Amino acid sequence: MFAEHLHNTIALLKSNPVPVFALAGVVLALIYFKPREMGKILLFGLFITVVFYFITLFAETLDIGSKQKDQMIYKSRNVIDE
């Protein structure tokens, strides 16, 4: 999941270099002129990223568990029918 997203992001960056450099310049200027505010925004973004990661990890775990439960139910029904 993460590798595919990273690959798509790199492809987007390679296909649009001018806007990427402009955005990077703006971000670097903001970090230079307003480091305290940008540090807060960076920490908040990191926090949101970690929360999103754990939510998706938990959702995938629930999905895998429910699929395994469904498979076991069908296996049990097949054994009873025989």
C-alpha positions in Angstrom: 0.0 0.0 0.0 2.7 2.5 1.0 5.0 1.5 -1.8 2.3 2.0 -4.4 1.5 5.4 -3.0 5.1 6.4 -2.9 5.6 5.2 -6.5 2.6 7.3 -7.6 3.9 10.4 -5.8 7.3 10.1 -7.4 5.7 9.7 -10.8 3.7 12.9 -10.2 6.7 14.8 -9.0 8.7 13.7 -12.1 6.0 14.7 -14.5 5.5 18.2 -12.9 9.0 19.5 -11.9 8.2 23.3 -12.1 5.3 23.4 -9.7 7.1 21.0 -7.3 10.2 23.3 -7.1 7.9 26.4 -6.7 6.0 24.7 -3.8 9.3 23.5 -2.3 10.6 27.1 -2.4 7.5 28.5 -0.7 7.7 25.9 2.0 11.4 26.5 2.6 10.8 30.3 2.7 8.0 29.8 5.3 10.3 27.5 7.4 13.0 30.2 7.2 10.8 33.2 8.1 8.3 31.5 10.4 10.0 28.5 11.9 7.8 28.2 15.0 4.5 28.2 13.2 5.8 25.8 10.5 7.2 23.5 13.3 3.7 23.3 14.8 2.1 22.6 11.4 4.8 19.9 10.7 4.1 18.2 14.0 0.4 18.4 13.5 0.8 16.9 10.0 3.0 14.1 11.4 0.4 13.4 14.1 -2.4 13.2 11.6 -0.3 10.9 9.4 0.4 8.5 12.3 -3.3 8.5 13.3 -4.4 7.8 9.7 -1.8 5.0 9.5 -3.1 3.3 12.7 -6.7 3.6 11.5 -5.9 2.0 8.2 -3.9 -0.7 9.9 -6.7 -1.5 12.3 -9.3 -1.5 9.5 -7.2 -4.0 7.5 -6.9 -6.2 10.6 -10.7 -6.2 11.1 -11.2 -7.0 7.4 -8.8 -9.9 7.5 -10.4 -11.3 10.7 -13.9 -11.1 9.3 -12.8 -12.9 6.0 -11.2 -15.7 8.1 -14.4 -16.0 10.2 -16.5 -16.2 7.0 -14.2 -18.9 5.7 -14.5 -20.9 8.9 -18.3 -20.7 8.9 -18.4 -22.1 5.3 -16.0 -24.9 6.2 -18.1 -25.8 9.2 -21.3 -25.9 7.0 -19.5 -28.1 4.5 -18.5 -30.6 7.2 -22.0 -30.7 8.7 -23.6 -31.2 5.2 -21.4 -34.3 4.5 
